[in-house]
Amino acid sequence: MKRISPYSRKMWAIDGLTITGIFLIIAVALNIFLEFNALWKYILTCSIYGLALIILINSLVMPKYKYEKFRYDMDDDKIILKYGVFTEKNVIIPMSRVQYVDTEQGIILKKYKLINLTVHTAGGEYAIPYLESEVGSNLQLSIAKIVQEKNI
């Protein structure tokens, strides 16, 4: 089984820290604009701070374990995904069920030369996150070629 890029740990941490920042901005804005004469306003603000703290801890601790658990593999008949920290999921996608494959690369992903690959089937979509750009592009072309050969 193949691993995703080691930079995935950094990317998951960046995602978590961004969400934490958004929650902290909301909490600070509530502190500034709400008067605390009602208990529900105090509880709301404290809940947002607590949620931000949980997300912060999650974004600093979990990326290591997510990276260790995420694996993928592909052959002519299927794509296999194994992931999950608390509950391990094993997904087998038959090539005959694949409809199309797409990739995504945002600003931060481009800086680290990473790509997110998504496999679409009639039953849903499955992501292989944070692949090196070259590996992701080759994987996308390989899957598309196999799917096209099977559909002819």
Secondary structure by P-SEA (a helix, b strand, c coil): ccccccaaaaaaaaaaaaaaaaaaaaaaaaaaccccccaaaaaaaaaaaaaaaaaaaaaaccaaaaaacbbbbbcccbbbbbbbccbbbbbbbbcccccbbbbbbcaaaaaabbbbbbbbcccbbbbbccccaaaaaaaaaaaaaaaaaaac
